[in-house]
Amino acid sequence: MGLPEQPISPEPDRRVTRISAYALCVNDDRILLCRIGAGAWSGVGMWTLPGGGLDVGEEPRDGALRELTEETGLRGEIVELVEILSWTGRWRHPQDAADEAYHGIQIVYRARIVGGSLRDEVDGSTDLASWLTRDEATALPLVQLAGEGLRLAFGEVAG
């Protein structure tokens, strides 16, 4: 059940900038992706790179590695910065229906897995983690970030 349609005024009720960091992990011909879980505000059931919002004062590299472990059970090390993505949107926020102008900044690091065991996140923003081939991944519903991750990992992706 969606929110009732409400016109968006020229000036939003609030402006939000969210900085997030992600781990691009590739092992041979497979990329590590996570499925967005039911507790998330948007994108439920879609697949994304492991990662998410930074805590106040957190270094982006540390945030990417923290999120990697939280969402997959794997521990990594940063290899290099590969991309910084920026996007904007505007919507009625699902919690309070405020007219929100949103700016997302996504920092993507290539990361190498150095330990841990693959497992699904429990009670978090994702509910499934998996190593997928390019063909397996492109057959799934992907958020734009995951599509960018496939492009960065394997080159241009049809779609």
C-alpha positions as CSV (number, residue, x, y, z in Angstrom):
1,M,0.0,0.0,0.0
2,G,1.6,3.2,-1.2
3,L,1.4,6.7,0.2
4,P,-1.4,8.9,-1.2
5,E,-0.4,11.1,-4.1
6,Q,0.6,14.5,-2.9
7,P,1.9,17.3,-5.1
8,I,5.6,18.1,-4.7
9,S,6.1,21.8,-4.0
10,P,8.9,23.8,-5.6
11,E,10.9,23.8,-2.3
12,P,11.2,20.5,-0.5
13,D,10.4,20.0,3.2
14,R,14.0,18.8,3.7
15,R,17.2,18.1,1.9
16,V,19.2,15.0,2.6
17,T,22.7,14.1,1.5
18,R,23.8,10.5,2.3
19,I,27.3,9.3,1.8
20,S,27.8,5.5,1.5
21,A,30.6,3.2,0.7
22,Y,30.6,-0.2,-1.1
23,A,32.9,-3.1,-1.7
24,L,33.3,-4.4,-5.2
25,C,34.5,-8.0,-4.7
26,V,35.2,-10.2,-7.7
27,N,36.5,-13.8,-7.4
28,D,37.4,-15.3,-10.8
29,D,34.3,-14.8,-12.9
30,R,31.9,-14.1,-9.9
31,I,30.8,-10.9,-8.2
32,L,29.6,-10.6,-4.7
33,L,26.1,-9.2,-4.4
34,C,23.5,-8.8,-1.7
35,R,19.7,-8.8,-1.9
36,I,17.9,-5.9,-0.2
37,G,15.7,-7.2,2.6
38,A,12.2,-6.5,3.7
39,G,13.1,-3.9,6.4
40,A,14.6,-1.5,3.8
41,W,12.7,1.6,2.7
42,S,13.2,1.0,-1.0
43,G,14.6,-1.6,-3.4
44,V,13.3,-4.6,-1.5
45,G,14.1,-7.8,-3.4
46,M,16.6,-6.1,-5.6
47,W,20.3,-6.9,-5.6
48,T,23.2,-4.5,-4.8
49,L,26.8,-4.3,-3.9
50,P,27.7,-5.0,-0.2
51,G,27.9,-1.6,1.5
52,G,25.8,1.2,2.9
53,G,25.7,4.5,4.8
54,L,28.6,5.8,6.7
55,D,28.4,6.4,10.4
56,V,29.2,9.9,11.6
57,G,33.0,10.3,11.6
58,E,33.6,7.0,9.9
59,E,36.3,6.7,7.2
60,P,34.7,5.6,3.9
61,R,37.2,2.7,3.5
62,D,36.4,1.5,7.0
63,G,32.7,1.8,6.3
64,A,32.9,-0.3,3.2
65,L,34.7,-3.0,5.0
66,R,32.3,-2.9,8.0
67,E,29.3,-3.2,5.7
68,L,31.0,-6.0,3.8
69,T,31.3,-8.0,7.0
70,E,27.9,-7.1,8.3
71,E,26.1,-8.1,5.1
72,T,28.2,-11.1,4.0
73,G,30.2,-12.5,6.9
74,L,33.4,-11.9,4.8
75,R,36.4,-9.8,5.8
76,G,38.1,-7.8,3.2
77,E,40.9,-5.4,2.5
78,I,40.7,-2.4,0.2
79,V,42.6,-2.7,-3.0
80,E,41.7,0.7,-4.7
81,L,39.1,3.3,-5.1
82,V,37.3,2.6,-8.4
83,E,34.4,5.0,-8.6
84,I,32.4,7.8,-6.9
85,L,28.8,7.9,-8.1
86,S,26.4,10.7,-7.4
87,W,22.6,10.8,-8.0
88,T,19.7,12.9,-6.9
89,G,16.0,12.1,-6.4
90,R,12.9,13.5,-4.8
91,W,10.0,11.7,-3.2
92,R,7.6,11.6,-0.3
93,H,9.5,9.9,2.5
94,P,7.8,6.6,3.5
95,Q,8.0,7.2,7.2
96,D,6.6,10.7,7.5
97,A,5.4,11.7,3.9
98,A,7.8,14.7,4.0
99,D,8.8,16.1,0.6
100,E,12.4,15.1,0.5
101,A,15.1,16.1,-2.0
102,Y,17.8,13.5,-1.8
103,H,21.5,13.4,-2.9
104,G,23.3,10.1,-2.7
105,I,27.0,9.9,-3.0
106,Q,28.3,6.3,-3.4
107,I,32.0,5.5,-3.0
108,V,33.0,2.2,-4.6
109,Y,36.2,0.4,-3.6
110,R,37.6,-2.7,-5.1
111,A,38.1,-5.1,-2.2
112,R,39.9,-8.5,-1.8
113,I,38.4,-11.1,0.5
114,V,40.9,-12.1,3.2
115,G,38.8,-14.1,5.6
116,G,35.4,-15.0,7.1
117,S,32.7,-17.3,5.8
118,L,29.9,-16.3,3.5
119,R,26.6,-16.0,5.3
120,D,23.4,-14.0,5.0
121,E,22.7,-11.0,7.1
122,V,20.1,-11.4,9.8
123,D,17.9,-8.5,10.8
124,G,19.7,-6.0,8.6
125,S,19.2,-4.1,5.4
126,T,20.0,-7.2,3.3
127,D,18.8,-10.8,3.6
128,L,20.9,-12.8,1.1
129,A,24.5,-12.7,-0.1
130,S,25.8,-14.7,-3.0
131,W,28.7,-15.0,-5.5
132,L,27.1,-14.7,-8.9
133,T,28.4,-15.0,-12.5
134,R,27.8,-12.0,-14.8
135,D,24.9,-13.9,-16.5
136,E,23.3,-15.0,-13.2
137,A,23.5,-11.4,-11.9
138,T,22.1,-9.8,-15.0
139,A,19.1,-12.1,-14.8
140,L,18.2,-10.6,-11.3
141,P,16.5,-7.3,-10.5
142,L,19.5,-5.0,-9.9
143,V,19.6,-1.5,-8.4
144,Q,21.6,0.9,-10.5
145,L,24.7,0.5,-8.3
146,A,24.8,-3.2,-8.9
147,G,24.7,-2.6,-12.7
148,E,27.6,-0.1,-12.2
149,G,29.4,-2.8,-10.2
150,L,29.0,-5.3,-13.0
151,R,30.3,-2.8,-15.5
152,L,33.3,-2.0,-13.3
153,A,34.0,-5.7,-12.8
154,F,33.4,-7.1,-16.3
155,G,33.1,-4.2,-18.7
156,E,29.9,-3.1,-20.5
157,V,26.8,-5.0,-19.5
158,A,23.9,-5.5,-21.9
159,G,20.5,-4.5,-20.5
